Amino acid sequence: MSGLAGVGKSELVLHAAHAALAEERFLGGVLFKNLQGYDDKLRVLPGDALESFLRALGVSEIPPAEDERAALYRSILTGQPRMLIVLDNARSADQVRPLLPGRPGHRVMVTSRHLLSGLDGARHVELDVLDEPEAATLVGDAELARLCGGLPLALQIMRALMVTDPRADWAAELRGARDRLDVIDDGDRPPVYAAFELSYGSLTPDQQRLFRLLALHPGDEFDLHTVRWLVDLPPERVRSLFRELRRAHLLENGVTADWYRFHDLVRLFARRCLSDEPAADRDTAVKRLLSSYVVMMEAVRDDLSRLPAVNRHHVGVVAAVGMATATGNHELGHHLGFLLVRYLYFASGWRDLRTVMEHVLVSARAHDDKVAEFKALKSLGDAHRELKSFDEAISCLRSALELASRFGDRAWEDLALHGLGDLYTKMGRFDDAVACLERCAVIDRELDDRRSEGLTLASLGCAYHGLHRLDEAIACLSSAVTIFREIGDRHTEGLLLNDLGTAYYTRQDFAEAFDAFADSVRIKMDFEDLLRAGQGLYNMGLVHRHVGAVDAAARTWTFAVKVLEKAGATQEVERVRAALDLLRGKG
């Protein structure tokens, strides 16, 4: 049986041994030995364990050599009734093999923090932490159980502390602690961090270095290709080290191959171990990691078909901007933050965009970087707009416009006005939006910026739509679609086709609306943008229903449900299902 330190392996095998004896399944009795495999000072050598077992079996004269002891041990067991041998806390298969009986009828249970794959014919059982309901039962508090990571040792310690001081709010104390491992210590049994220290001490220098540097990784999970930058090692060596740490139960498997993660409390311990890494080496590792994310996002900027590959790195790359600000890597942080803008727009990651730009803005103002300050204000205003924090959005965008006017930068002025135009559209202030966006269109033509012109026309089309000036809306949106098709930006083309379809639908041009929605869905599916593809399918169903094609509407909405379920868009799924129920006369 293998598992993380503190997961309860010893308690479980002892419980199983007592139960087996009570049921008289082992008439020869039980031999138990704690091999202390992870404590260099207390580790029991196989020869010493054999001496202990032989004395328990009634042998008074013990042979001096280990192989002689092993032979005598197996000989005696051959004549014994069925026995259970419990070898607790083994470090390696080599520590266990001499203690295995020769007779098939006997049974052996071995516990280890490593997966002892070298034991031929063994049945391997990995013991995991408790799930949240089970853990909460032990301590009577779901949050406390979560903060203990479901680790039985941590839960036992917290139960003891709760008895000692039942009035204390232990969940709050853990939540507010700088390091939870300092709190999970009752002064009686070995604290959790001491158990982890023994596991860490058993690692090779290369394994220890990877383990502690992984604590610098900002993501919930880490993959082979990102971590190789962090530790500056070839991919095949990183893969090998990952597997070794996994065998030691200091890492858990991620969702897919070559991805791993820490148990929550193990991550805290790994951060403690960072003190073993020279400060200069830590700084260099952080720079390499940030640079890897910059390279990744630059590739996405140049080839939007790579967007789906970034999704797995989403948490890490967003958190990396805050890491850059905190560690003084401002130039890398700014670069990464602004590379993320386009991805987060497409992913509708507005909360993450707000977080990223707040970090960039603080850093920019601290270092009087006006370019970064303007860009951060503009993107932060957009994020607040989408999150419906309208007062904050207006404040950011007006500050950006003021900065642009002060420097006389027409391109900056265009961006700020465009942001305000989109904000006013979102707020339903369509006349104000048109006023801002018409000024943008003048600046776009002045600067001969084709892409910016396309974006302005798209936004202006939506504002005209809000004023029910549908001919002007369709003209603007059609021109915008043409521009993005010509410059090869299919992702934006797909977004605008949906807006164009909506304008046609409002004007009751249903054939044109259906074609625009269908083209949009095809592009969104190509980019695996399942949320927007599902929304486009819903719109196609609306057209079918309006022209009386009820069966086609039902088929389209049924497919939309499947797509949106795969996207995890619960609210959208409910909306489409409600429409289906009405269509089928169930509503």
C-alpha positions in Angstrom: 0.0 0.0 0.0 1.4 3.4 -1.0 0.4 7.0 -0.5 1.3 10.5 0.7 2.9 10.9 4.1 0.1 11.3 6.7 -2.6 9.7 4.5 -3.2 6.9 7.0 -1.4 3.9 5.5 -0.1 2.6 8.9 -3.5 3.0 10.6 -5.3 1.2 7.8 -3.0 -1.9 7.8 -3.1 -2.1 11.6 -6.8 -2.0 11.5 -6.9 -4.6 8.8 -4.5 -6.8 10.8 -6.6 -6.6 14.0 -9.7 -7.4 12.0 -8.1 -10.4 10.4 -6.9 -11.8 13.7 -10.4 -11.3 15.2 -11.8 -13.3 12.4 -9.1 -16.0 13.0 -7.9 -15.8 9.4 -4.3 -16.1 10.4 -3.9 -18.8 13.0 -0.1 -18.4 13.1 -0.5 -14.8 14.2 1.0 -11.5 13.0 4.6 -10.3 12.6 4.8 -6.5 12.5 7.8 -4.3 11.9 8.0 -0.5 11.3 11.0 -0.3 9.0 11.4 3.5 9.5 12.4 3.7 5.8 12.4 7.5 5.6 14.4 8.3 8.7 18.1 7.9 8.0 18.9 7.6 11.7 16.2 5.1 12.5 16.0 3.1 9.3 15.8 -0.7 10.0 18.1 -2.8 7.9 16.7 -6.1 6.6 19.1 -8.1 8.7 17.9 -6.3 11.9 14.3 -6.9 11.0 15.0 -10.6 10.4 16.6 -10.8 13.9 13.4 -9.3 15.4 11.2 -11.7 13.5 13.3 -14.7 14.4 13.2 -13.9 18.1 9.4 -13.5 17.9 9.3 -16.9 16.3 11.2 -18.4 19.3 14.7 -18.6 17.9 17.4 -17.8 20.5 20.6 -18.3 18.5 20.5 -15.8 15.6 22.9 -16.4 12.6 25.2 -13.4 12.0 24.8 -13.0 8.2 21.6 -11.6 6.7 21.3 -14.3 4.1 21.5 -17.0 6.8 18.9 -15.2 8.8 16.6 -15.0 5.7 17.0 -18.7 5.0 16.2 -19.7 8.6 13.2 -17.3 8.7 11.8 -18.9 5.5 12.5 -22.4 6.8 10.6 -21.7 10.1 7.6 -20.1 8.3 7.3 -23.2 6.1 6.2 -25.1 9.2 4.0 -22.4 10.6 0.2 -22.0 10.3 -0.9 -19.2 8.0 0.7 -15.9 9.2 0.3 -12.2 8.3 3.5 -10.2 8.0 3.1 -6.4 8.2 6.0 -4.3 6.9 5.3 -0.7 7.7 7.0 2.4 6.3 9.3 0.7 3.8 11.5 2.9 1.6 12.3 0.5 -1.2 11.7 -3.0 -2.6 15.3 -3.9 -1.5 14.3 -3.3 2.1 11.3 -5.6 1.8 12.5 -8.6 -0.3 14.6 -10.4 2.4 11.5 -10.3 4.7 9.1 -12.0 2.3 8.2 -15.6 3.3 8.9 -18.5 1.0 5.6 -20.3 1.6 2.7 -19.1 -0.7 0.1 -19.4 2.1 1.4 -16.6 4.2 0.3 -13.0 3.5 2.4 -9.8 3.6 1.1 -6.2 3.8 3.7 -3.5 3.0 3.2 0.3 3.3 5.4 2.9 1.7 5.4 6.5 0.6 6.8 5.1 -2.7 5.0 2.9 -5.2 7.2 -0.2 -4.9 6.9 -1.4 -8.4 10.0 -3.6 -8.0 8.0 -6.2 -5.9 7.0 -8.8 -8.4 3.5 -10.2 -8.1 2.4 -7.7 -5.6 -1.0 -6.1 -5.7 -0.5 -2.4 -5.5 -3.1 -0.2 -3.7 -2.7 3.6 -3.6 -4.3 5.3 -0.7 -5.7 8.7 -1.4 -6.8 11.6 0.9 -10.4 11.7 2.1 -13.0 13.4 0.0 -14.6 16.5 1.4 -17.8 14.9 3.0 -15.7 12.1 4.7 -13.1 14.7 5.9 -15.9 17.0 7.2 -17.4 14.2 9.2 -14.1 13.9 11.1 -13.8 17.5 12.1 -17.4 18.7 11.7 -16.6 21.6 9.4 -16.4 21.4 5.6 -14.1 24.4 5.3 -11.7 23.1 7.9 -11.6 19.8 6.1 -10.8 21.5 2.8 -8.1 23.6 4.4 -6.6 20.4 5.7 -6.6 19.0 2.2 -8.5 15.9 3.4 -5.2 14.5 4.8 -6.0 12.2 7.7 -3.0 13.2 9.8 -3.9 16.9 9.5 -7.5 16.1 10.4 -6.5 14.1 13.4 -4.3 17.0 14.6 -7.1 19.5 14.1 -9.5 17.3 16.0 -7.1 17.3 19.0 -6.7 21.0 18.8 -10.5 21.4 18.7 -10.7 19.4 22.0 -7.9 21.5 23.5 -9.6 24.8 22.6 -13.2 24.2 21.4 -14.0 28.0 21.4 -11.4 28.8 18.7 -12.4 29.3 15.1 -9.9 26.9 13.7 -11.1 27.3 10.1 -10.6 31.1 10.3 -7.1 30.6 11.9 -6.0 28.3 9.1 -7.6 30.6 6.5 -5.7 33.6 7.8 -2.4 31.8 8.5 0.7 32.8 6.5 1.6 29.0 6.5 -1.1 26.5 7.5 1.5 24.0 8.3 2.5 26.0 11.4 -1.1 25.8 12.7 -1.5 22.1 12.1 0.7 21.0 15.0 -0.7 19.9 18.4 2.7 19.4 20.0 1.9 15.8 20.6 2.3 13.7 17.5 4.8 14.6 14.7 3.4 17.6 12.7 2.5 17.3 9.1 5.5 19.2 7.9 7.8 16.8 9.8 6.2 13.9 7.9 6.8 15.7 4.6 10.4 16.5 5.6 11.2 12.7 5.8 9.8 12.2 2.3 11.8 15.2 1.0 14.9 14.0 2.6 14.7 10.7 0.8 14.9 12.3 -2.6 18.0 12.7 -4.8 19.4 16.2 -5.3 17.8 16.5 -8.7 14.5 15.4 -7.4 14.7 17.8 -4.5 15.5 20.7 -6.8 12.6 20.0 -9.1 10.3 19.6 -6.1 11.2 22.9 -4.6 11.2 24.9 -7.9 7.8 23.6 -8.7 6.6 25.7 -5.7 7.4 28.7 -7.9 4.9 27.6 -10.6 1.8 29.8 -10.4 -0.6 27.3 -11.9 -2.8 24.7 -10.2 -1.2 22.1 -12.5 2.1 22.0 -14.3 3.1 20.3 -17.5 6.3 18.9 -18.9 7.0 21.6 -21.4 6.5 24.6 -19.1 8.5 23.0 -16.2 11.5 22.2 -18.4 11.9 26.0 -18.7 11.6 26.4 -15.0 14.4 23.9 -14.2 16.4 24.3 -17.4 16.5 20.5 -18.1 15.7 18.5 -21.2 12.1 17.3 -21.5 13.0 13.6 -21.1 14.8 14.3 -17.9 11.9 16.3 -16.5 9.5 13.5 -17.4 11.7 11.0 -15.5 11.8 13.3 -12.5 8.1 13.9 -12.6 7.5 10.1 -12.5 10.0 9.7 -9.6 8.2 12.3 -7.5 4.9 10.7 -8.4 6.2 7.3 -7.2 7.2 9.1 -4.0 3.6 10.5 -3.7 4.9 14.0 -3.6 3.0 14.8 -6.8 -0.4 13.8 -8.0 -1.4 13.0 -11.6 -3.0 15.8 -13.5 -6.0 15.4 -15.8 -4.0 14.4 -18.8 -0.6 12.8 -19.5 2.5 14.8 -18.6 0.5 17.1 -16.3 0.9 16.9 -12.5 -0.2 18.8 -9.4 0.6 19.2 -5.7 -1.6 18.2 -2.8 -2.5 21.5 -1.2 -0.4 21.0 1.9 2.5 19.5 0.0 2.7 22.8 -2.1 3.0 24.7 1.2 5.8 22.5 2.3 7.5 22.8 -1.1 7.5 26.6 -0.6 9.3 26.1 2.6 11.9 24.1 0.8 12.6 27.0 -1.6 15.0 28.4 1.1 17.3 25.5 0.0 17.6 27.1 -3.5 20.0 30.0 -3.8 18.1 33.3 -4.3 19.9 34.0 -7.7 18.9 30.6 -9.0 15.2 31.2 -7.9 15.2 34.5 -9.7 16.6 33.0 -12.8 14.1 30.2 -12.7 11.2 32.7 -12.5 12.6 34.6 -15.5 12.8 31.4 -17.5 9.2 30.5 -16.6 7.8 33.9 -17.5 9.7 33.8 -20.7 8.2 30.5 -21.6 4.7 31.9 -21.2 5.7 34.9 -23.4 6.8 32.5 -26.1 3.6 30.6 -25.8 1.4 33.7 -26.1 3.4 35.2 -28.9 2.8 31.9 -30.9 -1.0 32.4 -30.2 -0.8 36.0 -31.3 0.7 34.9 -34.6 -1.5 31.9 -35.1 -5.0 32.0 -33.5 -5.6 28.3 -34.4 -3.3 27.6 -31.4 -5.8 29.2 -29.0 -7.3 25.9 -27.7 -3.8 24.7 -26.6 -3.6 27.7 -24.2 -6.7 26.7 -22.3 -4.9 24.2 -20.2 -2.3 26.8 -19.2 -5.0 29.4 -18.5 -4.7 29.6 -14.7 -0.9 29.5 -14.7 -0.3 32.1 -17.4 -2.8 34.6 -15.8 -1.2 34.1 -12.4 2.2 34.6 -13.9 1.5 38.3 -14.5 1.0 38.8 -10.8 4.2 36.8 -10.2 6.1 39.1 -12.5 4.9 42.2 -10.7 5.7 40.7 -7.3 9.2 39.6 -8.3 10.1 42.8 -10.0 10.1 41.4 -13.6 8.1 44.3 -14.8 9.1 44.3 -18.5 8.2 40.6 -18.8 5.0 41.1 -16.8 3.9 44.0 -19.1 4.7 42.0 -22.2 2.9 38.9 -21.0 -0.1 40.9 -19.7 -0.7 42.6 -23.0 -0.2 39.4 -25.0 -3.0 37.9 -22.8 -5.4 40.6 -23.7 -6.5 39.2 -27.1 -6.7 35.7 -25.7 -8.8 36.8 -22.8 -11.1 38.8 -25.0 -11.8 35.7 -27.1 -12.2 33.5 -24.0 -14.5 36.1 -22.4 -12.1 35.9 -19.4 -13.1 39.3 -18.1 -12.4 38.7 -14.4 -8.9 37.4 -15.3 -8.4 40.4 -17.6 -9.3 42.7 -14.8 -6.8 40.9 -12.5 -4.0 41.0 -15.1 -4.5 44.6 -15.9 -4.6 45.6 -12.2 -1.2 44.1 -11.8 0.2 45.8 -14.9 -1.3 49.2 -13.9 0.3 49.1 -10.4 3.7 48.2 -12.0 3.4 50.8 -14.7 2.6 53.6 -12.3 5.4 52.5 -10.0 7.9 52.8 -12.8 6.3 55.8 -14.6 5.7 53.8 -17.8 3.1 55.9 -19.6 2.7 53.5 -22.5 2.0 50.5 -20.2 -0.3 52.7 -18.0 -2.4 53.8 -21.0 -2.8 50.2 -22.4 -3.6 48.9 -18.9 -6.3 51.6 -18.3 -7.8 50.8 -21.7 -8.0 47.0 -21.1 -9.1 47.5 -17.5 -11.9 49.7 -18.7 -13.0 47.0 -21.1 -12.9 44.4 -18.4 -15.0 46.5 -16.1 -17.5 47.2 -18.9 -18.1 43.5 -19.5 -18.4 42.8 -15.8 -21.0 45.7 -15.7 -18.9 47.7 -13.3 -19.8 50.8 -15.3 -18.6 53.6 -13.0 -15.2 51.9 -12.8 -15.1 51.4 -16.5 -15.9 55.1 -17.3 -13.2 56.2 -14.8 -10.5 54.0 -16.4 -11.4 54.9 -20.0 -11.6 58.7 -19.3 -8.3 58.5 -17.6 -6.9 56.7 -20.7 -8.4 59.4 -22.9 -6.9 62.2 -20.8 -3.5 60.5 -21.0 -3.8 60.3 -24.8 -4.8 63.9 -25.1 -2.0 65.0 -22.9 0.5 63.3 -25.1 -1.2 64.2 -28.4 -1.2 60.5 -29.5 -4.0 60.0 -32.0 -3.8 56.2 -31.9 -4.2 56.2 -28.1 -7.1 58.7 -28.4 -8.7 56.3 -31.0 -8.4 53.3 -28.6 -9.8 55.3 -25.6 -12.7 56.6 -27.6 -13.5 53.2 -29.0 -13.5 51.8 -25.5 -15.9 54.5 -24.3 -18.1 53.9 -27.4 -18.4 50.2 -26.6 -19.1 51.0 -23.0 -21.9 53.4 -23.8 -23.4 50.8 -26.1 -23.3 48.3 -23.2 -25.0 50.8 -21.0 -27.7 51.5 -23.6 -26.4 55.1 -24.2 -26.4 54.6 -28.0 -26.3 58.3 -29.0 -23.2 58.8 -26.8 -21.7 55.6 -28.3 -22.3 56.8 -31.9 -20.7 60.1 -31.1 -17.5 58.5 -29.8 -17.3 55.9 -32.5 -17.8 58.3 -35.4 -14.8 60.3 -34.0 -12.9 56.9 -34.0 -13.8 56.3 -37.7 -12.3 59.7 -38.6 -9.0 58.9 -36.7 -8.9 55.4 -38.3 -9.0 56.9 -41.8 -6.4 59.5 -40.8 -4.1 56.8 -39.6 -4.9 54.4 -42.4 -5.4 51.6 -39.8 -7.4 48.9 -41.5 -7.8 46.6 -38.5 -8.9 49.5 -36.2 -11.3 50.7 -38.9 -12.9 47.2 -39.0 -13.3 47.2 -35.2 -14.8 50.7 -35.2 -17.3 49.8 -38.0 -18.3 46.7 -36.0 -18.9 48.7 -32.8 -20.7 51.4 -34.8 -22.9 48.8 -36.3 -23.9 47.5 -32.9 -24.6 51.1 -31.7 -26.8 51.8 -34.8 -28.6 48.6 -34.1 -29.4 49.8 -30.6 -30.9 52.9 -32.2 -32.9 50.7 -34.6 -31.0 52.3 -37.6 -30.8 48.9 -39.2 -29.7 49.8 -42.7 -26.7 51.7 -41.2 -26.0 48.8 -38.8 -26.0 46.2 -41.5 -23.8 48.4 -43.8 -21.2 48.9 -41.0 -21.2 45.3 -39.9 -20.9 44.0 -43.5 -18.0 46.3 -44.2 -16.3 45.1 -40.9 -16.8 41.4 -41.9 -15.2 42.1 -45.3 -12.2 43.9 -43.7 -11.4 41.0 -41.3 -11.9 38.4 -44.0 -9.4 40.4 -46.2 -6.8 40.6 -43.5 -7.2 36.9 -42.6 -8.6 37.3 -39.0 -11.2 34.5 -39.1 -11.8 34.5 -35.4 -13.0 38.1 -35.4 -14.8 37.5 -38.7 -16.8 34.8 -36.9 -17.7 37.0 -34.1 -19.0 39.8 -36.4 -20.9 37.4 -38.6 -23.1 36.6 -35.6 -23.7 40.3 -35.0 -24.5 40.8 -38.6 -26.9 37.9 -38.5 -28.7 39.5 -35.5 -29.1 42.7 -37.4 -30.5 40.9 -40.4 -32.9 38.9 -38.1 -34.1 42.2 -36.5 -34.8 43.6 -40.0 -36.6 40.3 -40.8 -34.2 39.3 -43.6 -34.3 35.7 -42.5 -32.3 34.1 -45.3 -29.4 36.5 -44.9 -29.6 36.1 -41.1 -29.4 32.3 -41.4 -26.4 32.4 -43.7 -24.5 34.8 -41.4 -25.2 32.7 -38.3 -24.2 29.5 -40.1 -20.9 31.0 -41.3 -20.2 32.2 -37.8 -20.9 28.7 -36.3 -18.5 27.1 -38.8 -15.7 29.4 -37.9 -16.4 29.1 -34.1 -16.3 25.3 -34.4 -13.0 25.4 -36.3 -11.6 27.4 -33.3 -13.2 25.1 -30.8 -15.0 28.1 -29.4 -17.9 26.0 -28.3 -19.8 28.6 -26.3 -20.1 31.0 -29.2 -20.8 28.1 -31.6 -23.6 27.0 -29.4 -25.0 30.5 -29.2 -24.9 30.7 -33.0 -26.7 27.4 -33.3 -29.4 28.8 -31.0 -29.8 31.8 -33.3 -30.0 29.5 -36.3 -32.8 27.7 -34.5 -34.6 31.0 -34.0 -34.6 31.6 -37.8 -36.0 28.1 -38.4 -38.7 28.6 -35.9 -39.7 32.0 -37.3 -40.1 30.7 -40.8 -42.1 27.7 -39.5 -39.4 25.0 -39.9 -40.2 23.5 -36.5 -38.4 20.2 -37.1 -35.3 21.9 -38.3 -35.4 24.3 -35.3 -35.7 21.2 -32.9 -32.7 19.5 -34.5 -30.6 22.6 -34.4 -31.4 23.3 -30.8 -30.8 19.7 -29.8 -27.3 20.0 -31.4 -26.8 23.3 -29.6 -27.5 21.7 -26.3 -24.8 19.1 -26.9 -22.3 21.8 -27.9 -23.1 24.0 -25.0 -22.9 21.1 -22.5 -19.4 20.3 -23.8 -18.5 23.9 -23.3 -19.8 23.8 -19.7 -22.2 26.7 -20.3 -25.0 25.7 -17.9 -27.1 28.8 -18.2 -27.0 28.7 -22.0 -28.0 25.0 -21.9 -31.0 25.9 -19.8 -32.1 28.7 -22.1 -32.0 26.4 -25.2 -33.8 23.6 -23.4 -36.5 26.0 -22.4 -36.9 27.0 -26.0 -37.1 23.4 -27.0 -39.8 22.7 -24.4 -41.9 25.6 -25.8 -41.3 24.4 -29.3 -42.6 21.0 -28.4 -45.6 22.4 -26.4 -44.2 21.4 -23.0 -43.9 25.0 -21.7 
